[in-house]
């Protein structure tokens, strides 16, 4: 794989990040909005060269939030 190509994991993480960003418009809790935006930003660089790594750069709470958002995205069958 070349450095400019995206893996399936990167595509999925980017889709999840976009979904999380869309959720921020519907949430009233400012603290949750900030958490979602920071997590979406980290997901946009997942597994890129010099990017974030799931096992190294995400804490337990971020992983749980990402998994909950993924389940919600799959439930709503959102496709970007």
Jmol script that loads the backbone (N, CA, C; Angstrom):
load data "model"
ATOM      1  N   UNK A   1       0.847  -1.182   0.000  1.00  0.00           N
ATOM      2  CA  UNK A   1       0.000   0.000   0.000  1.00  0.00           C
ATOM      3  C   UNK A   1       0.893   1.246   0.000  1.00  0.00           C
ATOM      4  N   UNK A   2       0.578   2.186  -0.836  1.00  0.00           N
ATOM      5  CA  UNK A   2       1.323   3.438  -0.905  1.00  0.00           C
ATOM      6  C   UNK A   2       0.846   4.397   0.177  1.00  0.00           C
ATOM      7  N   UNK A   3       1.670   5.377   0.489  1.00  0.00           N
ATOM      8  CA  UNK A   3       1.356   6.315   1.566  1.00  0.00           C
ATOM      9  C   UNK A   3       0.110   7.148   1.276  1.00  0.00           C
ATOM     10  N   UNK A   4      -0.248   7.311   0.019  1.00  0.00           N
ATOM     11  CA  UNK A   4      -1.391   8.151  -0.329  1.00  0.00           C
ATOM     12  C   UNK A   4      -2.695   7.363  -0.436  1.00  0.00           C
ATOM     13  N   UNK A   5      -2.637   6.058  -0.299  1.00  0.00           N
ATOM     14  CA  UNK A   5      -3.836   5.231  -0.377  1.00  0.00           C
ATOM     15  C   UNK A   5      -4.486   5.103   0.993  1.00  0.00           C
ATOM     16  N   UNK A   6      -5.803   4.973   1.009  1.00  0.00           N
ATOM     17  CA  UNK A   6      -6.545   4.802   2.257  1.00  0.00           C
ATOM     18  C   UNK A   6      -6.932   3.348   2.428  1.00  0.00           C
ATOM     19  N   UNK A   7      -6.746   2.846   3.639  1.00  0.00           N
ATOM     20  CA  UNK A   7      -7.174   1.484   3.938  1.00  0.00           C
ATOM     21  C   UNK A   7      -8.668   1.490   4.268  1.00  0.00           C
ATOM     22  N   UNK A   8      -9.251   0.315   4.329  1.00  0.00           N
ATOM     23  CA  UNK A   8     -10.659   0.210   4.705  1.00  0.00           C
ATOM     24  C   UNK A   8     -10.890   0.725   6.120  1.00  0.00           C
ATOM     25  N   UNK A   9      -9.920   0.496   7.000  1.00  0.00           N
ATOM     26  CA  UNK A   9     -10.023   0.999   8.373  1.00  0.00           C
ATOM     27  C   UNK A   9     -10.057   2.519   8.391  1.00  0.00           C
ATOM     28  N   UNK A  10      -9.219   3.138   7.580  1.00  0.00           N
ATOM     29  CA  UNK A  10      -9.194   4.602   7.521  1.00  0.00           C
ATOM     30  C   UNK A  10     -10.497   5.153   6.956  1.00  0.00           C
ATOM     31  N   UNK A  11     -11.038   4.498   5.945  1.00  0.00           N
ATOM     32  CA  UNK A  11     -12.320   4.941   5.388  1.00  0.00           C
ATOM     33  C   UNK A  11     -13.440   4.833   6.428  1.00  0.00           C
ATOM     34  N   UNK A  12     -13.475   3.722   7.149  1.00  0.00           N
ATOM     35  CA  UNK A  12     -14.506   3.518   8.174  1.00  0.00           C
ATOM     36  C   UNK A  12     -14.364   4.538   9.305  1.00  0.00           C
ATOM     37  N   UNK A  13     -13.133   4.793   9.715  1.00  0.00           N
ATOM     38  CA  UNK A  13     -12.896   5.760  10.787  1.00  0.00           C
ATOM     39  C   UNK A  13     -13.297   7.169  10.352  1.00  0.00           C
ATOM     40  N   UNK A  14     -13.037   7.501   9.105  1.00  0.00           N
ATOM     41  CA  UNK A  14     -13.420   8.815   8.584  1.00  0.00           C
ATOM     42  C   UNK A  14     -14.934   8.951   8.527  1.00  0.00           C
ATOM     43  N   UNK A  15     -15.617   7.908   8.101  1.00  0.00           N
ATOM     44  CA  UNK A  15     -17.086   7.929   8.075  1.00  0.00           C
ATOM     45  C   UNK A  15     -17.645   8.104   9.476  1.00  0.00           C
ATOM     46  N   UNK A  16     -17.068   7.389  10.437  1.00  0.00           N
ATOM     47  CA  UNK A  16     -17.516   7.520  11.823  1.00  0.00           C
ATOM     48  C   UNK A  16     -17.264   8.935  12.337  1.00  0.00           C
ATOM     49  N   UNK A  17     -16.109   9.498  12.013  1.00  0.00           N
ATOM     50  CA  UNK A  17     -15.806  10.868  12.424  1.00  0.00           C
ATOM     51  C   UNK A  17     -16.786  11.873  11.840  1.00  0.00           C
ATOM     52  N   UNK A  18     -17.174  11.674  10.589  1.00  0.00           N
ATOM     53  CA  UNK A  18     -18.162  12.564   9.962  1.00  0.00           C
ATOM     54  C   UNK A  18     -19.526  12.422  10.643  1.00  0.00           C
ATOM     55  N   UNK A  19     -19.895  11.198  10.973  1.00  0.00           N
ATOM     56  CA  UNK A  19     -21.163  10.969  11.674  1.00  0.00           C
ATOM     57  C   UNK A  19     -21.142  11.649  13.039  1.00  0.00           C
ATOM     58  N   UNK A  20     -20.033  11.527  13.745  1.00  0.00           N
ATOM     59  CA  UNK A  20     -19.914  12.149  15.067  1.00  0.00           C
ATOM     60  C   UNK A  20     -19.985  13.672  14.959  1.00  0.00           C
ATOM     61  N   UNK A  21     -19.400  14.217  13.922  1.00  0.00           N
ATOM     62  CA  UNK A  21     -19.467  15.668  13.704  1.00  0.00           C
ATOM     63  C   UNK A  21     -20.902  16.104  13.446  1.00  0.00           C
ATOM     64  N   UNK A  22     -21.634  15.318  12.676  1.00  0.00           N
ATOM     65  CA  UNK A  22     -23.051  15.626  12.432  1.00  0.00           C
ATOM     66  C   UNK A  22     -23.860  15.560  13.723  1.00  0.00           C
ATOM     67  N   UNK A  23     -23.508  14.645  14.614  1.00  0.00           N
ATOM     68  CA  UNK A  23     -24.221  14.529  15.888  1.00  0.00           C
ATOM     69  C   UNK A  23     -24.066  15.784  16.752  1.00  0.00           C
ATOM     70  N   UNK A  24     -22.953  16.471  16.602  1.00  0.00           N
ATOM     71  CA  UNK A  24     -22.712  17.641  17.447  1.00  0.00           C
ATOM     72  C   UNK A  24     -23.756  18.736  17.238  1.00  0.00           C
ATOM     73  N   UNK A  25     -24.386  18.769  16.067  1.00  0.00           N
ATOM     74  CA  UNK A  25     -25.409  19.780  15.811  1.00  0.00           C
ATOM     75  C   UNK A  25     -26.703  19.480  16.555  1.00  0.00           C
ATOM     76  N   UNK A  26     -26.875  18.242  16.994  1.00  0.00           N
ATOM     77  CA  UNK A  26     -28.115  17.825  17.640  1.00  0.00           C
ATOM     78  C   UNK A  26     -27.999  17.731  19.157  1.00  0.00           C
ATOM     79  N   UNK A  27     -26.793  17.864  19.683  1.00  0.00           N
ATOM     80  CA  UNK A  27     -26.549  17.691  21.117  1.00  0.00           C
ATOM     81  C   UNK A  27     -26.461  19.052  21.799  1.00  0.00           C
ATOM     82  N   UNK A  28     -27.129  19.160  22.924  1.00  0.00           N
ATOM     83  CA  UNK A  28     -27.134  20.425  23.689  1.00  0.00           C
ATOM     84  C   UNK A  28     -25.990  20.508  24.701  1.00  0.00           C
ATOM     85  N   UNK A  29     -25.486  19.366  25.158  1.00  0.00           N
ATOM     86  CA  UNK A  29     -24.433  19.316  26.174  1.00  0.00           C
ATOM     87  C   UNK A  29     -23.090  19.719  25.557  1.00  0.00           C
ATOM     88  N   UNK A  30     -22.571  20.878  25.958  1.00  0.00           N
ATOM     89  CA  UNK A  30     -21.328  21.397  25.386  1.00  0.00           C
ATOM     90  C   UNK A  30     -20.136  20.473  25.638  1.00  0.00           C
ATOM     91  N   UNK A  31     -20.091  19.863  26.824  1.00  0.00           N
ATOM     92  CA  UNK A  31     -18.985  18.968  27.156  1.00  0.00           C
ATOM     93  C   UNK A  31     -18.967  17.763  26.203  1.00  0.00           C
ATOM     94  N   UNK A  32     -20.113  17.208  25.926  1.00  0.00           N
ATOM     95  CA  UNK A  32     -20.205  16.064  25.013  1.00  0.00           C
ATOM     96  C   UNK A  32     -19.836  16.476  23.588  1.00  0.00           C
ATOM     97  N   UNK A  33     -20.235  17.664  23.188  1.00  0.00           N
ATOM     98  CA  UNK A  33     -19.892  18.159  21.850  1.00  0.00           C
ATOM     99  C   UNK A  33     -18.376  18.244  21.685  1.00  0.00           C
ATOM    100  N   UNK A  34     -17.710  18.766  22.689  1.00  0.00           N
ATOM    101  CA  UNK A  34     -16.246  18.892  22.633  1.00  0.00           C
ATOM    102  C   UNK A  34     -15.600  17.505  22.573  1.00  0.00           C
ATOM    103  N   UNK A  35     -16.099  16.577  23.377  1.00  0.00           N
ATOM    104  CA  UNK A  35     -15.561  15.204  23.358  1.00  0.00           C
ATOM    105  C   UNK A  35     -15.740  14.562  21.985  1.00  0.00           C
ATOM    106  N   UNK A  36     -16.917  14.741  21.393  1.00  0.00           N
ATOM    107  CA  UNK A  36     -17.173  14.168  20.073  1.00  0.00           C
ATOM    108  C   UNK A  36     -16.264  14.778  19.011  1.00  0.00           C
ATOM    109  N   UNK A  37     -16.096  16.085  19.051  1.00  0.00           N
ATOM    110  CA  UNK A  37     -15.257  16.746  18.054  1.00  0.00           C
ATOM    111  C   UNK A  37     -13.789  16.325  18.183  1.00  0.00           C
ATOM    112  N   UNK A  38     -13.285  16.232  19.406  1.00  0.00           N
ATOM    113  CA  UNK A  38     -11.897  15.800  19.605  1.00  0.00           C
ATOM    114  C   UNK A  38     -11.695  14.365  19.134  1.00  0.00           C
ATOM    115  N   UNK A  39     -12.670  13.516  19.438  1.00  0.00           N
ATOM    116  CA  UNK A  39     -12.574  12.127  19.013  1.00  0.00           C
ATOM    117  C   UNK A  39     -12.680  12.010  17.493  1.00  0.00           C
ATOM    118  N   UNK A  40     -13.559  12.779  16.893  1.00  0.00           N
ATOM    119  CA  UNK A  40     -13.685  12.771  15.428  1.00  0.00           C
ATOM    120  C   UNK A  40     -12.381  13.216  14.778  1.00  0.00           C
ATOM    121  N   UNK A  41     -11.718  14.185  15.358  1.00  0.00           N
ATOM    122  CA  UNK A  41     -10.433  14.659  14.842  1.00  0.00           C
ATOM    123  C   UNK A  41      -9.370  13.559  14.922  1.00  0.00           C
ATOM    124  N   UNK A  42      -9.344  12.855  16.044  1.00  0.00           N
ATOM    125  CA  UNK A  42      -8.376  11.766  16.187  1.00  0.00           C
ATOM    126  C   UNK A  42      -8.680  10.628  15.210  1.00  0.00           C
ATOM    127  N   UNK A  43      -9.960  10.361  14.982  1.00  0.00           N
ATOM    128  CA  UNK A  43     -10.339   9.293  14.060  1.00  0.00           C
ATOM    129  C   UNK A  43      -9.950   9.624  12.617  1.00  0.00           C
ATOM    130  N   UNK A  44      -9.916  10.901  12.290  1.00  0.00           N
ATOM    131  CA  UNK A  44      -9.577  11.285  10.915  1.00  0.00           C
ATOM    132  C   UNK A  44      -8.131  10.946  10.568  1.00  0.00           C
ATOM    133  N   UNK A  45      -7.281  10.792  11.573  1.00  0.00           N
ATOM    134  CA  UNK A  45      -5.870  10.455  11.347  1.00  0.00           C
ATOM    135  C   UNK A  45      -5.550   9.001  11.689  1.00  0.00           C
ATOM    136  N   UNK A  46      -6.548   8.196  11.942  1.00  0.00           N
ATOM    137  CA  UNK A  46      -6.330   6.818  12.376  1.00  0.00           C
ATOM    138  C   UNK A  46      -5.574   6.014  11.320  1.00  0.00           C
ATOM    139  N   UNK A  47      -4.522   5.357  11.760  1.00  0.00           N
ATOM    140  CA  UNK A  47      -3.694   4.457  10.942  1.00  0.00           C
ATOM    141  C   UNK A  47      -3.013   5.125   9.753  1.00  0.00           C
ATOM    142  N   UNK A  48      -2.978   6.436   9.721  1.00  0.00           N
ATOM    143  CA  UNK A  48      -2.222   7.128   8.677  1.00  0.00           C
ATOM    144  C   UNK A  48      -0.740   7.126   9.064  1.00  0.00           C
ATOM    145  N   UNK A  49       0.118   7.359   8.106  1.00  0.00           N
ATOM    146  CA  UNK A  49       1.532   7.489   8.432  1.00  0.00           C
ATOM    147  C   UNK A  49       1.685   8.627   9.431  1.00  0.00           C
ATOM    148  N   UNK A  50       2.318   8.373  10.516  1.00  0.00           N
ATOM    149  CA  UNK A  50       2.500   9.342  11.604  1.00  0.00           C
ATOM    150  C   UNK A  50       1.169   9.755  12.237  1.00  0.00           C
ATOM    151  N   UNK A  51       0.119   8.989  12.027  1.00  0.00           N
ATOM    152  CA  UNK A  51      -1.201   9.304  12.575  1.00  0.00           C
ATOM    153  C   UNK A  51      -1.455   8.595  13.897  1.00  0.00           C
ATOM    154  N   UNK A  52      -2.694   8.627  14.303  1.00  0.00           N
ATOM    155  CA  UNK A  52      -3.078   8.013  15.569  1.00  0.00           C
ATOM    156  C   UNK A  52      -3.243   6.506  15.406  1.00  0.00           C
ATOM    157  N   UNK A  53      -3.092   5.793  16.517  1.00  0.00           N
ATOM    158  CA  UNK A  53      -3.267   4.348  16.562  1.00  0.00           C
ATOM    159  C   UNK A  53      -4.315   4.029  17.623  1.00  0.00           C
ATOM    160  N   UNK A  54      -5.186   3.084  17.284  1.00  0.00           N
ATOM    161  CA  UNK A  54      -6.304   2.730  18.158  1.00  0.00           C
ATOM    162  C   UNK A  54      -5.819   2.263  19.529  1.00  0.00           C
ATOM    163  N   UNK A  55      -4.836   1.395  19.554  1.00  0.00           N
ATOM    164  CA  UNK A  55      -4.387   0.824  20.825  1.00  0.00           C
ATOM    165  C   UNK A  55      -3.475   1.753  21.622  1.00  0.00           C
ATOM    166  N   UNK A  56      -2.884   2.737  21.001  1.00  0.00           N
ATOM    167  CA  UNK A  56      -1.933   3.611  21.676  1.00  0.00           C
ATOM    168  C   UNK A  56      -2.506   4.986  22.040  1.00  0.00           C
ATOM    169  N   UNK A  57      -3.301   5.566  21.170  1.00  0.00           N
ATOM    170  CA  UNK A  57      -3.691   6.971  21.322  1.00  0.00           C
ATOM    171  C   UNK A  57      -5.109   7.205  21.827  1.00  0.00           C
ATOM    172  N   UNK A  58      -5.889   6.171  21.979  1.00  0.00           N
ATOM    173  CA  UNK A  58      -7.272   6.315  22.445  1.00  0.00           C
ATOM    174  C   UNK A  58      -7.394   5.688  23.822  1.00  0.00           C
ATOM    175  N   UNK A  59      -7.962   6.447  24.765  1.00  0.00           N
ATOM    176  CA  UNK A  59      -8.163   5.881  26.097  1.00  0.00           C
ATOM    177  C   UNK A  59      -9.467   5.082  26.141  1.00  0.00           C
ATOM    178  N   UNK A  60      -9.731   4.489  27.286  1.00  0.00           N
ATOM    179  CA  UNK A  60     -10.885   3.596  27.435  1.00  0.00           C
ATOM    180  C   UNK A  60     -12.201   4.323  27.160  1.00  0.00           C
ATOM    181  N   UNK A  61     -12.344   5.537  27.669  1.00  0.00           N
ATOM    182  CA  UNK A  61     -13.584   6.305  27.476  1.00  0.00           C
ATOM    183  C   UNK A  61     -13.783   6.674  26.005  1.00  0.00           C
ATOM    184  N   UNK A  62     -12.707   7.049  25.329  1.00  0.00           N
ATOM    185  CA  UNK A  62     -12.807   7.392  23.902  1.00  0.00           C
ATOM    186  C   UNK A  62     -13.189   6.172  23.069  1.00  0.00           C
ATOM    187  N   UNK A  63     -12.618   5.040  23.399  1.00  0.00           N
ATOM    188  CA  UNK A  63     -12.961   3.812  22.683  1.00  0.00           C
ATOM    189  C   UNK A  63     -14.435   3.463  22.876  1.00  0.00           C
ATOM    190  N   UNK A  64     -14.914   3.599  24.120  1.00  0.00           N
ATOM    191  CA  UNK A  64     -16.312   3.293  24.406  1.00  0.00           C
ATOM    192  C   UNK A  64     -17.244   4.254  23.671  1.00  0.00           C
ATOM    193  N   UNK A  65     -16.919   5.531  23.663  1.00  0.00           N
ATOM    194  CA  UNK A  65     -17.725   6.525  22.959  1.00  0.00           C
ATOM    195  C   UNK A  65     -17.739   6.242  21.458  1.00  0.00           C
ATOM    196  N   UNK A  66     -16.593   5.896  20.905  1.00  0.00           N
ATOM    197  CA  UNK A  66     -16.513   5.582  19.477  1.00  0.00           C
ATOM    198  C   UNK A  66     -17.349   4.346  19.150  1.00  0.00           C
ATOM    199  N   UNK A  67     -17.295   3.336  19.984  1.00  0.00           N
ATOM    200  CA  UNK A  67     -18.080   2.117  19.737  1.00  0.00           C
ATOM    201  C   UNK A  67     -19.573   2.399  19.843  1.00  0.00           C
ATOM    202  N   UNK A  68     -19.979   3.230  20.804  1.00  0.00           N
ATOM    203  CA  UNK A  68     -21.392   3.596  20.932  1.00  0.00           C
ATOM    204  C   UNK A  68     -21.866   4.374  19.705  1.00  0.00           C
ATOM    205  N   UNK A  69     -21.050   5.277  19.225  1.00  0.00           N
ATOM    206  CA  UNK A  69     -21.412   6.046  18.031  1.00  0.00           C
ATOM    207  C   UNK A  69     -21.455   5.145  16.795  1.00  0.00           C
ATOM    208  N   UNK A  70     -20.555   4.171  16.730  1.00  0.00           N
ATOM    209  CA  UNK A  70     -20.565   3.228  15.612  1.00  0.00           C
ATOM    210  C   UNK A  70     -21.859   2.413  15.604  1.00  0.00           C
ATOM    211  N   UNK A  71     -22.277   1.960  16.780  1.00  0.00           N
ATOM    212  CA  UNK A  71     -23.534   1.209  16.876  1.00  0.00           C
ATOM    213  C   UNK A  71     -24.716   2.079  16.456  1.00  0.00           C
ATOM    214  N   UNK A  72     -24.709   3.341  16.888  1.00  0.00           N
ATOM    215  CA  UNK A  72     -25.780   4.265  16.516  1.00  0.00           C
ATOM    216  C   UNK A  72     -25.770   4.518  15.009  1.00  0.00           C
ATOM    217  N   UNK A  73     -24.590   4.665  14.438  1.00  0.00           N
ATOM    218  CA  UNK A  73     -24.474   4.894  13.000  1.00  0.00           C
ATOM    219  C   UNK A  73     -24.992   3.683  12.223  1.00  0.00           C
ATOM    220  N   UNK A  74     -24.650   2.493  12.670  1.00  0.00           N
ATOM    221  CA  UNK A  74     -25.119   1.279  11.996  1.00  0.00           C
ATOM    222  C   UNK A  74     -26.630   1.111  12.154  1.00  0.00           C
ATOM    223  N   UNK A  75     -27.135   1.494  13.322  1.00  0.00           N
ATOM    224  CA  UNK A  75     -28.568   1.405  13.574  1.00  0.00           C
ATOM    225  C   UNK A  75     -29.343   2.338  12.630  1.00  0.00           C
ATOM    226  N   UNK A  76     -28.793   3.534  12.438  1.00  0.00           N
ATOM    227  CA  UNK A  76     -29.445   4.510  11.549  1.00  0.00           C
ATOM    228  C   UNK A  76     -29.101   4.262  10.087  1.00  0.00           C
ATOM    229  N   UNK A  77     -28.164   3.360   9.833  1.00  0.00           N
ATOM    230  CA  UNK A  77     -27.731   3.028   8.472  1.00  0.00           C
ATOM    231  C   UNK A  77     -27.315   4.262   7.684  1.00  0.00           C
ATOM    232  N   UNK A  78     -26.474   5.047   8.303  1.00  0.00           N
ATOM    233  CA  UNK A  78     -25.967   6.272   7.688  1.00  0.00           C
ATOM    234  C   UNK A  78     -24.856   5.915   6.724  1.00  0.00           C
ATOM    235  N   UNK A  79     -24.866   6.497   5.551  1.00  0.00           N
ATOM    236  CA  UNK A  79     -23.810   6.266   4.581  1.00  0.00           C
ATOM    237  C   UNK A  79     -23.328   7.615   4.044  1.00  0.00           C
ATOM    238  N   UNK A  80     -22.057   7.913   4.234  1.00  0.00           N
ATOM    239  CA  UNK A  80     -21.494   9.173   3.751  1.00  0.00           C
ATOM    240  C   UNK A  80     -20.828   8.930   2.431  1.00  0.00           C
TER     241      UNK A  80
END
end "model"
wireframe off; spacefill off
backbone 0.3
color backbone group
